[in-house]
Amino acid sequence: MEQDLRLELSEMVEPAEWRWLSPHSNRDAIVVVDPGLDLVDVGMAIATDNVASVQRWIGEQLIVKPSTDQLIQWEHDRTKRLKALIIQPYVLVQDSLSSSTEES
């Protein structure tokens, strides 16, 4: 069952433009995941209520709410692409897509 969930979440990770994600920011649902973490691992922890892992990442500031500076930067470049995974009610994002790694 956990394997199935991991596969499902892996298939849900997509690049998304900030303009598509910004409405979620208005409801305070955006969570920034450090590029050193695997987005699917974080999604799995949230989906399966792995409180210990989530609290550790929060404590280490590896998962955080976007800073004011990040929000301003993303609003200025609404086509900015972020790696995203929706785990209701959250939208997990990683700012790890640069112009050199973006998909065509």
DSSP file (Angstrom, degrees, kcal/mol; ACC not computed):
  #  RESIDUE AA STRUCTURE BP1 BP2  ACC     N-H-->O    O-->H-N    N-H-->O    O-->H-N    TCO  KAPPA ALPHA  PHI   PSI    X-CA   Y-CA   Z-CA
    1    1 A M     >        0   0    0      0, 0.0     4,-2.2     0, 0.0     5,-0.2   0.000 360.0 360.0 360.0 -45.7    0.0    0.0    0.0
    2    2 A E  H  >  +     0   0    0      1,-0.2     4,-2.6     2,-0.2     5,-0.2   0.886 360.0  53.9 -63.5 -37.2    2.8    2.4    0.9
    3    3 A Q  H  > S+     0   0    0      2,-0.2     4,-2.3     1,-0.2    -1,-0.2   0.903 107.9  50.1 -61.4 -41.8    4.6    1.5   -2.3
    4    4 A D  H  > S+     0   0    0      2,-0.2     4,-2.6     1,-0.2    -2,-0.2   0.907 110.8  48.8 -63.9 -42.5    1.4    2.3   -4.3
    5    5 A L  H  X S+     0   0    0     -4,-2.2     4,-2.9     2,-0.2     5,-0.2   0.920 110.0  51.7 -63.6 -43.7    1.1    5.7   -2.6
    6    6 A R  H  X S+     0   0    0     -4,-2.6     4,-2.6     1,-0.2    -2,-0.2   0.922 111.6  47.2 -58.8 -44.9    4.8    6.5   -3.3
    7    7 A L  H  X S+     0   0    0     -4,-2.3     4,-1.9     2,-0.2    -1,-0.2   0.922 112.2  49.8 -63.1 -44.3    4.3    5.7   -7.0
    8    8 A E  H  X S+     0   0    0     -4,-2.6     4,-0.8     1,-0.2    -2,-0.2   0.926 113.1  45.9 -60.9 -45.5    1.1    7.8   -7.1
    9    9 A L  H >X S+     0   0    0     -4,-2.9     4,-0.8     1,-0.2     3,-0.8   0.894 108.8  56.2 -65.7 -39.4    2.8   10.7   -5.5
   10   10 A S  H >< S+     0   0    0     -4,-2.6     3,-0.7     1,-0.3    -1,-0.2   0.889 107.2  49.7 -57.8 -39.6    5.9   10.4   -7.8
   11   11 A E  H 3< S+     0   0    0     -4,-1.9    -1,-0.3     1,-0.2    -2,-0.2   0.685 106.2  57.9 -73.7 -17.4    3.6   10.6  -10.8
   12   12 A M  H << S+     0   0    0     -3,-0.8     2,-0.4    -4,-0.8    74,-0.3   0.601  77.3 105.8 -89.3 -12.5    2.0   13.8   -9.3
   13   13 A V    <<  +     0   0    0     -4,-0.8    72,-0.2    -3,-0.7    70,-0.1  -0.565  49.2 160.8 -71.4 123.2    5.2   15.8   -9.1
   14   14 A E  E     -A   84   0A   0     70,-2.2    70,-2.9    -2,-0.4     2,-0.3  -0.979  45.9-105.9-141.9 150.3    5.1   18.4  -11.8
   15   15 A P  E     -A   83   0A   0      0, 0.0     2,-0.4     0, 0.0    68,-0.2  -0.617  44.3-174.2 -71.0 140.1    6.8   21.6  -12.8
   16   16 A A  E     -A   82   0A   0     66,-2.9    66,-2.8    -2,-0.3     2,-0.2  -0.999  24.5-120.3-140.2 140.1    4.3   24.5  -12.2
   17   17 A E  E >>  -A   81   0A   0     -2,-0.4     3,-1.5    64,-0.2     4,-1.1  -0.529  27.4-120.6 -76.4 145.9    4.4   28.2  -13.0
   18   18 A W  H 3> S+     0   0    0     62,-2.4     4,-2.7    59,-0.3     3,-0.5   0.855 111.4  64.2 -55.8 -36.9    4.0   30.5  -10.0
   19   19 A R  H 34 S+     0   0    0     59,-2.4    -1,-0.3     1,-0.3    60,-0.1   0.814 103.7  48.4 -60.4 -27.6    0.9   32.1  -11.5
   20   20 A W  H <4 S+     0   0    0     -3,-1.5    -1,-0.3    58,-0.3    -2,-0.2   0.801 118.0  40.7 -77.1 -29.8   -0.8   28.7  -11.3
   21   21 A L  H >X S+     0   0    0     -4,-1.1     3,-1.7    -3,-0.5     4,-0.9   0.713  90.3  86.5 -91.5 -23.5    0.3   28.3   -7.6
   22   22 A S  H >X S+     0   0    0     -4,-2.7     4,-1.4     1,-0.3     3,-0.6   0.798  80.8  61.9 -56.3 -34.1   -0.2   31.8   -6.3
   23   23 A P  H 3> S+     0   0    0      0, 0.0     4,-0.7     0, 0.0    -1,-0.3   0.860 101.4  54.7 -59.3 -31.0   -3.9   31.3   -5.5
   24   24 A H  H <4>S+     0   0    0     -3,-1.7     5,-2.5     1,-0.2     3,-0.5   0.811 101.5  58.4 -70.2 -28.5   -2.8   28.6   -3.0
   25   25 A S  H X<5S+     0   0    0     -4,-0.9     3,-1.9    -3,-0.6    -1,-0.2   0.868  97.1  61.6 -65.6 -36.2   -0.5   31.2   -1.4
   26   26 A N  H 3<5S+     0   0    0     -4,-1.4    -1,-0.2     1,-0.3    -2,-0.2   0.780 107.4  43.9 -62.0 -26.5   -3.6   33.4   -0.7
   27   27 A R  T 3<5S-     0   0    0     -4,-0.7    -1,-0.3    -3,-0.5    -2,-0.2   0.202 116.6-115.4-103.2  15.2   -4.9   30.6    1.5
   28   28 A D  T < 5S+     0   0    0     -3,-1.9    -3,-0.2     1,-0.1    -2,-0.1   0.844  77.8 127.5  59.7  39.2   -1.5   30.0    3.2
   29   29 A A      < +     0   0    0     -5,-2.5    62,-2.6    61,-0.1     2,-0.3   0.467  32.5 108.5-105.4  -4.0   -1.1   26.5    1.7
   30   30 A I  E     -b   91   0A   0     -6,-0.4     2,-0.4    60,-0.2    62,-0.2  -0.600  44.2-174.1 -79.9 132.1    2.3   26.8    0.1
   31   31 A V  E     -b   92   0A   0     60,-2.5    62,-2.7    -2,-0.3     2,-0.5  -0.992  16.3-142.8-126.6 122.8    5.1   24.9    1.8
   32   32 A V  E     -bC  93  64A   0     32,-3.5    32,-2.3    -2,-0.4     2,-0.5  -0.741  13.8-156.0 -89.1 126.1    8.6   25.3    0.5
   33   33 A V  E     - C   0  63A   0     60,-3.3    62,-0.3    -2,-0.5    30,-0.2  -0.887  23.9-111.7-105.4 129.0   10.7   22.1    0.7
   34   34 A D    >   -     0   0    0     28,-3.2     3,-2.3    -2,-0.5    28,-0.1  -0.289  23.9-124.3 -55.7 137.3   14.5   22.3    0.8
   35   35 A P  T 3  S+     0   0    0      0, 0.0    -1,-0.2     0, 0.0     4,-0.1   0.698 108.8  68.1 -60.0 -17.7   16.1   21.1   -2.4
   36   36 A G  T 3  S+     0   0    0     26,-0.1     2,-0.3     2,-0.1    -2,-0.1   0.641  92.2  73.4 -76.0 -13.7   18.1   18.6   -0.3
   37   37 A L  S <  S-     0   0    0     -3,-2.3     2,-0.5    25,-0.2     3,-0.1  -0.711  90.1-113.5 -97.9 152.6   14.9   16.7    0.5
   38   38 A D     >  -     0   0    0     -2,-0.3     4,-2.1     1,-0.1     5,-0.2  -0.752  18.9-143.8 -83.1 125.0   13.0   14.5   -1.8
   39   39 A L  H  > S+     0   0    0     -2,-0.5     4,-2.5     1,-0.2    -1,-0.1   0.866 100.9  51.8 -58.1 -38.7    9.6   16.0   -2.5
   40   40 A V  H  > S+     0   0    0      2,-0.2     4,-2.9     1,-0.2    -1,-0.2   0.888 106.5  53.7 -67.9 -38.7    8.0   12.6   -2.6
   41   41 A D  H  > S+     0   0    0      2,-0.2     4,-2.3     1,-0.2    -2,-0.2   0.921 111.4  45.7 -60.4 -43.3    9.5   11.7    0.8
   42   42 A V  H  X S+     0   0    0     -4,-2.1     4,-2.2     2,-0.2    -2,-0.2   0.922 112.9  50.2 -66.2 -43.7    8.0   14.8    2.3
   43   43 A G  H  X S+     0   0    0     -4,-2.5     4,-2.9     1,-0.2    -2,-0.2   0.904 110.2  50.7 -59.7 -41.8    4.7   14.2    0.6
   44   44 A M  H  X S+     0   0    0     -4,-2.9     4,-2.2     2,-0.2    -2,-0.2   0.923 109.1  51.1 -61.2 -45.3    4.6   10.6    1.9
   45   45 A A  H  <>S+     0   0    0     -4,-2.3     5,-3.2     1,-0.2    -2,-0.2   0.899 114.5  43.1 -61.1 -41.6    5.4   11.8    5.5
   46   46 A I  H ><5S+     0   0    0     -4,-2.2     3,-1.2     3,-0.2    -2,-0.2   0.930 114.6  49.4 -69.9 -45.3    2.5   14.3    5.3
   47   47 A A  H 3<5S+     0   0    0     -4,-2.9    -2,-0.2     1,-0.3    -1,-0.2   0.807 116.8  41.4 -65.3 -29.9    0.1   11.9    3.7
   48   48 A T  T 3<5S-     0   0    0     -4,-2.2    -1,-0.3    -5,-0.2    -2,-0.2   0.237 112.3-115.9-103.3  13.3    0.8    9.2    6.2
   49   49 A D  T < 5 +     0   0    0     -3,-1.2     2,-2.0     1,-0.2    -3,-0.2   0.876  47.3 171.3  55.3  43.1    0.9   11.5    9.3
   50   50 A N     >< +     0   0    0     -5,-3.2     4,-2.1    -6,-0.2     3,-0.2  -0.584   3.4 174.0 -81.8  79.2    4.5   10.8   10.0
   51   51 A V  H  >  +     0   0    0     -2,-2.0     4,-3.0     1,-0.2     5,-0.3   0.849  68.7  58.9 -60.0 -39.5    4.6   13.6   12.6
   52   52 A A  H  > S+     0   0    0      1,-0.2     4,-2.1     2,-0.2    -1,-0.2   0.930 110.0  41.9 -59.9 -47.2    8.2   12.8   13.8
   53   53 A S  H  > S+     0   0    0     -3,-0.2     4,-2.6     2,-0.2     5,-0.2   0.934 115.8  49.0 -65.5 -45.7    9.7   13.4   10.3
   54   54 A V  H  X S+     0   0    0     -4,-2.1     4,-2.4     1,-0.2    -2,-0.2   0.925 112.5  47.9 -62.3 -44.4    7.6   16.5    9.6
   55   55 A Q  H  X S+     0   0    0     -4,-3.0     4,-2.7     1,-0.2    -1,-0.2   0.886 110.9  51.8 -64.5 -37.6    8.4   18.0   13.0
   56   56 A R  H  X S+     0   0    0     -4,-2.1     4,-2.2    -5,-0.3    -2,-0.2   0.938 111.1  47.1 -62.9 -46.2   12.1   17.3   12.5
   57   57 A W  H  <>S+     0   0    0     -4,-2.6     5,-3.2     2,-0.2     6,-1.0   0.890 113.1  48.9 -63.8 -39.0   12.1   19.0    9.1
   58   58 A I  H ><5S+     0   0    0     -4,-2.4     3,-1.5     3,-0.2    -1,-0.2   0.941 111.2  50.1 -63.8 -45.8   10.2   22.0   10.4
   59   59 A G  H 3<5S+     0   0    0     -4,-2.7    -2,-0.2     1,-0.3    -1,-0.2   0.845 113.2  45.5 -60.7 -35.2   12.7   22.2   13.3
   60   60 A E  T 3<5S-     0   0    0     -4,-2.2    -1,-0.3    -5,-0.2    -2,-0.2   0.371 113.6-121.1 -88.1   4.4   15.6   22.1   10.9
   61   61 A Q  T < 5S+     0   0    0     -3,-1.5    -3,-0.2     2,-0.2     3,-0.2   0.833  75.6 129.0  55.9  37.8   13.9   24.6    8.7
   62   62 A L  S   <S+     0   0    0     -5,-3.2   -28,-3.2     1,-0.3     2,-0.4   0.643  74.8  38.0 -91.8 -19.9   13.9   22.2    5.7
   63   63 A I  E    S+C   33   0A   0     -6,-1.0     2,-0.3   -30,-0.2    -1,-0.3  -0.986  83.1 150.7-129.3 124.7   10.2   22.7    5.2
   64   64 A V  E     -C   32   0A   0    -32,-2.3   -32,-3.5    -2,-0.4     3,-0.1  -0.909  49.9 -94.3-144.3 164.1    9.0   26.3    5.7
   65   65 A K        -     0   0    0     -2,-0.3   -34,-0.2   -34,-0.2   -36,-0.0  -0.588  62.1 -88.6 -75.0 149.6    6.4   28.7    4.6
   66   66 A P        -     0   0    0      0, 0.0    -1,-0.1     0, 0.0     2,-0.1  -0.330  45.1-119.4 -62.4 142.2    7.6   30.9    1.8
   67   67 A S     >  -     0   0    0      1,-0.1     4,-2.5    -3,-0.1     5,-0.2  -0.338  22.2-109.9 -75.2 162.9    9.4   34.1    2.9
   68   68 A T  H  > S+     0   0    0      1,-0.2     4,-2.5     2,-0.2     5,-0.2   0.905 121.2  53.5 -58.3 -41.9    8.2   37.5    2.0
   69   69 A D  H  > S+     0   0    0      1,-0.2     4,-2.6     2,-0.2    -1,-0.2   0.909 108.3  49.0 -61.8 -42.5   11.2   37.9   -0.3
   70   70 A Q  H  > S+     0   0    0      2,-0.2     4,-3.0     1,-0.2     5,-0.2   0.940 111.4  49.2 -61.8 -46.3   10.4   34.6   -2.1
   71   71 A L  H  X S+     0   0    0     -4,-2.5     4,-2.3     1,-0.2    -2,-0.2   0.904 112.3  47.9 -61.0 -41.9    6.8   35.6   -2.6
   72   72 A I  H  X S+     0   0    0     -4,-2.5     4,-1.9     2,-0.2    -1,-0.2   0.931 113.0  48.3 -63.8 -45.2    7.8   39.0   -4.0
   73   73 A Q  H  X S+     0   0    0     -4,-2.6     4,-1.3     1,-0.2    -2,-0.2   0.930 113.5  46.6 -61.3 -45.9   10.4   37.4   -6.3
   74   74 A W  H  < S+     0   0    0     -4,-3.0     6,-0.3     1,-0.2    -1,-0.2   0.859 110.1  53.6 -67.0 -34.7    7.8   34.8   -7.6
   75   75 A E  H  < S+     0   0    0     -4,-2.3     3,-0.5    -5,-0.2    -1,-0.2   0.850 106.7  52.5 -67.7 -32.9    5.2   37.5   -8.1
   76   76 A H  H  < S+     0   0    0     -4,-1.9     2,-0.4     1,-0.3    -1,-0.2   0.799 118.8  36.8 -71.3 -28.0    7.6   39.5  -10.2
   77   77 A D  S >< S+     0   0    0     -4,-1.3     3,-2.5    -5,-0.2   -59,-0.3  -0.702  70.1 172.7-123.8  78.0    8.2   36.5  -12.4
   78   78 A R  T 3  S+     0   0    0     -3,-0.5   -59,-2.4    -2,-0.4   -58,-0.3   0.606  78.0  60.2 -67.2 -10.6    4.9   34.8  -12.5
   79   79 A T  T 3  S+     0   0    0    -61,-0.2    -1,-0.3   -62,-0.2    -4,-0.1   0.382  74.8 131.7 -94.3   3.9    6.2   32.3  -15.1
   80   80 A K    <   -     0   0    0     -3,-2.5   -62,-2.4    -6,-0.3     2,-0.5  -0.319  54.2-136.5 -53.3 131.5    8.8   31.1  -12.6
   81   81 A R  E     +A   17   0A   0     16,-0.2    16,-0.4   -64,-0.2     2,-0.3  -0.837  25.3 178.9-102.4 131.7    8.7   27.3  -12.6
   82   82 A L  E     -A   16   0A   0    -66,-2.8   -66,-2.9    -2,-0.5     2,-0.5  -0.915  35.5-111.2-123.6 150.5    8.7   25.4   -9.3
   83   83 A K  E     -AD  15  94A   0     11,-2.4    11,-2.2    -2,-0.3     2,-0.3  -0.732  48.2-170.0 -79.2 130.0    8.6   21.7   -8.7
   84   84 A A  E     +AD  14  93A   0    -70,-2.9   -70,-2.2    -2,-0.5     2,-0.3  -0.935  25.6 179.8-133.2 148.7    5.2   21.1   -7.1
   85   85 A L  E     - D   0  92A   0      7,-2.3     7,-3.1    -2,-0.3     2,-0.6  -0.955  21.6-142.0-144.7 123.7    3.3   18.3   -5.4
   86   86 A I  E     + D   0  91A   0     -2,-0.3     2,-0.4   -74,-0.3     5,-0.2  -0.789  24.5 168.4 -91.9 121.1   -0.3   18.7   -4.0
   87   87 A I  E >   - D   0  90A   0      3,-2.2     3,-3.1    -2,-0.6    -2,-0.0  -0.876  54.3 -86.3-126.7  94.7   -0.9   17.0   -0.7
   88   88 A Q  T 3  S+     0   0    0     -2,-0.4     3,-0.1     1,-0.4    -2,-0.0  -0.112 113.5  14.6 -49.1 132.8   -4.3   18.4    0.4
   89   89 A P  T 3  S+     0   0    0      0, 0.0    -1,-0.4     0, 0.0     2,-0.2  -0.948 125.5  62.7 -94.2  14.0   -4.5   20.9    2.0
   90   90 A Y  E <   - D   0  87A   0     -3,-3.1    -3,-2.2   -60,-0.0     2,-0.5  -0.615  58.5-150.3-102.4 156.3   -0.9   21.8    1.1
   91   91 A V  E     -bD  30  86A   0    -62,-2.6   -60,-2.5    -5,-0.2     2,-0.4  -0.961  20.1-154.2-120.4 109.9    1.0   22.5   -2.0
   92   92 A L  E     -bD  31  85A   0     -7,-3.1    -7,-2.3    -2,-0.5     2,-0.3  -0.692  17.9-177.6 -84.5 132.7    4.6   21.4   -1.6
   93   93 A V  E     -bD  32  84A   0    -62,-2.7   -60,-3.3    -2,-0.4     2,-0.4  -0.963  18.9-161.6-132.4 149.9    7.1   23.3   -3.8
   94   94 A Q  E     - D   0  83A   0    -11,-2.2   -11,-2.4    -2,-0.3     2,-1.4  -1.000  16.0-147.0-127.5 130.7   10.8   23.2   -4.5
   95   95 A D        +     0   0    0     -2,-0.4   -13,-0.1   -62,-0.3   -63,-0.0  -0.430  66.3 114.8 -89.5  59.5   12.6   26.1   -6.1
   96   96 A S        +     0   0    0     -2,-1.4     2,-0.8   -62,-0.1    -1,-0.2   0.338  40.8  98.9-114.1   5.1   15.0   23.8   -7.8
   97   97 A L        +     0   0    0    -16,-0.4   -16,-0.2    -3,-0.4     2,-0.2  -0.840  49.0 176.6 -97.6 111.6   14.1   24.4  -11.4
   98   98 A S    >>  -     0   0    0     -2,-0.8     3,-1.6   -18,-0.1     4,-1.2  -0.618  47.5 -98.4-104.1 171.0   16.5   26.8  -13.1
   99   99 A S  T 34 S+     0   0    0      1,-0.3    -1,-0.1    -2,-0.2    -2,-0.0   0.775 123.8  56.1 -60.9 -25.1   16.5   27.8  -16.7
  100  100 A S  T 34 S+     0   0    0      1,-0.2    -1,-0.3     3,-0.0    -3,-0.0   0.697 115.1  36.5 -80.8 -16.9   19.2   25.3  -17.4
  101  101 A T  T <4 S+     0   0    0     -3,-1.6    -2,-0.2     2,-0.1    -1,-0.2   0.440  86.8 120.0-113.6  -1.3   17.1   22.3  -16.0
  102  102 A E     <  -     0   0    0     -4,-1.2     2,-0.2     1,-0.1    -3,-0.0  -0.308  66.7-114.4 -65.3 147.1   13.6   23.3  -17.1
  103  103 A E              0   0    0      1,-0.1    -1,-0.1     0, 0.0    -2,-0.1  -0.504 360.0 360.0 -77.5 150.9   11.8   20.9  -19.3
  104  104 A S              0   0    0     -2,-0.2    -1,-0.1     0, 0.0    -2,-0.1   0.470 360.0 360.0 -83.8 360.0   11.1   22.0  -22.9
